Amino acid sequence: RTDREVWPVQIAYYEGKQIIVAWCCLRGGFRNFRTDRVVAAEATEKPYGRRRSDLSREWRALMEEKYPNWGR
């Protein structure tokens, strides 16, 4: 169990699970978090370190690079 500061980018339903795609400040990269494993969440007034639209674009580019047929 860990405490993490994350910047949510997308919420998705994948292979029967709901996931939150987020930038993980602890790991310095995008991570997927299953909603059924989130024990607690706290909204803060702290702004994201980068624009959410930029994070979303970066995540999509990463997915397309890693999985060439992704999104088609």
N, C-alpha and C positions, 0 to 999 in steps of 0.2 A: 504494500500500500504506500502510495506517495502523494504528497501535496504538490500540485502543479499550478503555475500561472500559464494559462493558454489564451490565445486569441482565436475564437471560433471563426471559421471561414465558411463551412458548409455543414448542413445536416442532411444525412442520406439514409436510405434503407437499402441494405446490401446483404444478400444471402441470408435473409430472414432476421437480420439484426439492424437496429437503428444505430448509426454512428455519427459522431461529431468529428469533422475534419478540422483540425486546428493547428496553428503554429504553437509549438511547445517551447516556452522560454527556457525551461530547464535543459532540454536537449538541443535547442537551437535548430529546429527543423520541423517539418510537418509530421504530424502523428494522427492516427485514427483512435478515437476513444469510443468504446461501446457504451451506450447510454445506460444499459442495465448494470454496468459495473461502476458507474459514478455514484459515490456514496453521498457526497454533498457538493453544492456549488454556491458560490458567492459572487454576485455582480459587484464590481467596483466602479468607481468614477475615473479610474486611470484610463487614459487613452491607449489605443493600440500603439505599438512602436512604429507601425507602417500602416498605410491606408489599406482597408479591408479589400477594396477592389484590386489593389496591387497584389496582395496576398493570394486572392482567388485566382488571378491571372498566372501567378508563379506556380501555384499548385496544379492548375490545369496543364501548364506547359510541362511540368515534371511528370505528370501522369501520361501525357502524350509521348514523351520521350521514353519513359520506362515501358509503356504498353502501347506500341504503335497503332493498334486497332481500337484503342480505348475511345469511347465517345462516338463511335460510328455505328 
